[in-house]
Amino acid sequence: MEFTIREAERKDMPAVLELIKELAAYENALDQVEIDVAHLEKEGFDEKNFKCFVADVNGKIEGLALVYFRFSTWKGRTVHLEDLIVREKMRGTGLGGALYQRVVQYGHDNDVKRVEWVVSEGNKNAIEFYENTGADIKKNWYTVHMDETGIQKNIKK
């Protein structure tokens, strides 16, 4: 199978949203997806808040990796991999590994000291893959989220 890993274009955002929704459905969280194509276009291309790489297989987007820069007080600028998604039917074809390598290359090209992401403790295949590439899984750190309800609760004090 031949494929290309390339930077996403504005015209790819409907397929990107479709992949995001596919992941959310897999996680039983489809009702939590609030963004739409216009939001992706604005944030990714007008505001340049993220970069997206896509796996293009014969003109069809079959995977994506969405990244953005963060700042670490210890390391300086870092790249955060928000999501790496490959359509279920395309898993095991090398698309995920190629997207992952493109993200690592992007970090290197941008002279960052760290590429970081979150992986579910139940995703044993991904954890094994990441460890085999030299990634360090931080088992003593917790991911913390505050949703809109929590934000509102805190600003009313």
N, C-alpha and C positions, 0 to 999 in steps of 0.2 A: 504494500500500500504506500502510495506517495502522498506526502502532505507537506505543507509549508507552515512554519511558525512566523507570524508577522505581527506588526503593530496593528491594532484594531483601527478601523476608520469609522467615521460617524455613521456610515451606512450599515455597519455591522451591529449597531446597538440593538435592533430588534432580536437578533440571534443571541446576543449577550444576555439580554433580559430573559429570553427563553431558557438559557442554560441556568441562570440564577434561579428561576422558578423551578426548574427540574431538580436542582439541589435542595431547594426549600421543601419541595414535595417529598423528596427522599427523607428529609429530616422531620417530616410531619409538621412543617411550619410554613406552609404556603401562605396562610392567612397573615403572616408577619411581613411579607414583602410589600413595601409601601412605594417603592420607586417605580417609575415608568420610563419609557424610551426617552422622552423629553428631558427628564431628570438626568439620565445617563449622558445624553448629548451635552447638556449644559455643564455638568460637573466635570466631564472628561475632556471636552473639546473647547468649550468657551472659558471655563474657569481653570482648566488644566489641573484639577485636584487629584487625578489618578491617571495611570497609564495602563492600558490593557493590551495583552498579547493574545492572539487567537491561533488556534490550530485549524487551518483551512485544508479540507480534504475535498478535492475536486469541486471547489467553489462553495462548499457547505461548511459552516463553522461548527466544529465538533468538540471544541474545548476552548477554555480561556484561562488566563492567569491575570488577575487584577492586582496592581501594586500602587503604592504611593510612598512618598518620603516621610519619614518621622525624624525626630531629633532625640538622641540619647545624651543625657548629661554626662555619661561616661565615655561614649564613643563618637559623638557628633552625629552627622547625618547618617541615617540607616534607610534601608528599603524594607517596607512591610508588605508581605504577600497576604492580601486580604482573602482571596479565594483562588484556588486552582480547581477547575471543574472540567471533567471529561464526561461526555454522554455515556451512560451506562453501557450501551451497545458497543462503544469504542474503547472501553477499558481493556488494558492488556495489549494494546497495539503500539505502544511507545509514545503516544501523544502526550500523556501526563509527564513522562520523563523529559520529553523534548521541551514542553512548556516550562517545567522546573529549571532545566538548564538555561533556558532563555532568561528567566528571572535572575538566576545567579550571574549570568553574563551581564545583564543590565546593572546589577549591583556593582560588579567589577568595573564596568565601563564608566560608572558614575562615582568611582573611588570611595565607596562607602566601606565602613569597617564591619558592618553586620547586615545580614539579610535575616529577617525574623518573620514568624508566622505562628499561628495557633493550630494545633491538631487535636481532634477529639481523642480521649483516651481509649475509646472503643474502636478507633480506626487502626487496628493492628498492622494491616498491610502498609498503610502510609507511614506509620512509625518505623517499621522495619526498613522501608525504602529510605526514609530520611536518615536514619542512623547509618545505613550502609553508604550514604554519600558524605558522611562526616558531620552531619548536623548533631547538635547537642540538645536533647530533649530535656527541658528544665522541669523536672518533676516536683520541685519544691516551690513553684510559682503558681499563682492563681490568676486567671483572666477575670477582670472585674468589669461589669457593665452597669451603667445607670440608665434606665429607660426614661421616657418623657415624664412618667408619673413621679419618679424619684427626683428628676430635675425640678419639676414644679414644687414638690414638697420642700426641697432645699432652698429655693429662691424666695419662698414665702416667709421664711424665718426672720 
